[in-house]
Amino acid sequence: MDYSVTIILFLVAAAVGGFLVLMFTMLSNWRAGSRGHEESDANQSKRSRDFEKCYNTCMIAEHWEPDKGDHCESLCGSPLGAHLSI
């Protein structure tokens, strides 16, 4: 057997092995990604509830003045403002 045939067989085996590893990795990532949508939706829902709670608390403290809406939105939109206790 020539060296060229041995090298070709080795390269073909490496290519098939690499393809299989890539295929199983992508399949497992796809399965893991499809499980994460419920968690991300719940997290987004929790953040919007936290924003609404903060916004309502801020607007109650400001006596629901229309001019204070932007102030409360910016205050509650920031990460530090989400845990506001007025």
C-alpha positions as CSV (number, residue, x, y, z in Angstrom):
1,M,0.0,0.0,0.0
2,D,1.4,3.4,-1.0
3,Y,1.8,6.3,1.3
4,S,-0.7,8.3,-0.8
5,V,-3.5,5.8,-0.3
6,T,-2.8,5.7,3.5
7,I,-2.8,9.5,3.7
8,I,-6.1,9.6,1.6
9,L,-7.8,7.0,3.9
10,F,-6.6,8.9,7.0
11,L,-7.9,12.2,5.6
12,V,-11.3,10.7,4.7
13,A,-11.6,9.1,8.1
14,A,-10.7,12.4,9.8
15,A,-13.2,14.3,7.7
16,V,-16.0,11.8,8.5
17,G,-15.1,11.9,12.2
18,G,-15.1,15.7,12.2
19,F,-18.4,15.8,10.5
20,L,-20.0,13.5,13.0
21,V,-18.6,15.5,15.9
22,L,-19.9,18.7,14.4
23,M,-23.3,17.1,13.7
24,F,-23.7,15.8,17.3
25,T,-22.6,19.1,18.7
26,M,-25.0,21.2,16.6
27,L,-27.8,18.7,17.4
28,S,-27.3,19.0,21.2
29,N,-27.1,22.8,21.0
30,W,-30.3,22.9,19.0
31,R,-32.0,20.7,21.5
32,A,-30.7,22.8,24.4
33,G,-31.8,26.0,22.6
34,S,-35.3,24.8,22.1
35,R,-35.7,24.1,25.8
36,G,-34.6,27.7,26.8
37,H,-37.4,29.6,25.2
38,E,-39.8,29.0,28.1
39,E,-37.2,30.2,30.6
40,S,-36.4,33.4,28.6
41,D,-40.1,34.2,28.1
42,A,-40.7,33.8,31.9
43,N,-37.7,36.0,32.6
44,Q,-38.9,38.7,30.2
45,S,-42.4,38.5,31.8
46,K,-40.9,39.0,35.2
47,R,-38.9,42.0,34.1
48,S,-41.9,43.6,32.6
49,R,-43.9,43.0,35.8
50,D,-41.0,44.5,37.8
51,F,-41.0,47.6,35.5
52,E,-44.8,48.0,35.8
53,K,-44.6,47.7,39.6
54,C,-41.8,50.3,39.8
55,Y,-43.6,52.6,37.3
56,N,-46.8,52.5,39.3
57,T,-45.0,53.1,42.5
58,C,-43.1,56.1,41.0
59,M,-46.3,57.6,39.5
60,I,-48.2,57.2,42.7
61,A,-45.4,59.1,44.5
62,E,-45.6,61.8,41.8
63,H,-49.4,61.9,42.1
64,W,-49.8,60.7,38.5
65,E,-48.7,63.9,36.9
66,P,-48.4,63.5,33.1
67,D,-45.2,65.4,33.0
68,K,-43.5,62.9,35.4
69,G,-44.1,59.9,33.1
70,D,-40.8,60.3,31.3
71,H,-38.9,60.6,34.6
72,C,-40.5,57.4,36.0
73,E,-39.8,55.5,32.7
74,S,-36.2,56.4,32.8
75,L,-35.9,55.7,36.5
76,C,-37.6,52.3,36.2
77,G,-35.9,51.4,32.9
78,S,-32.4,51.5,34.5
79,P,-31.2,48.3,36.3
80,L,-30.8,50.2,39.5
81,G,-34.2,51.8,39.3
82,A,-36.0,48.5,39.0
83,H,-35.7,47.9,42.8
84,L,-36.9,51.4,43.7
85,S,-38.6,51.7,47.1
86,I,-40.3,55.1,47.4
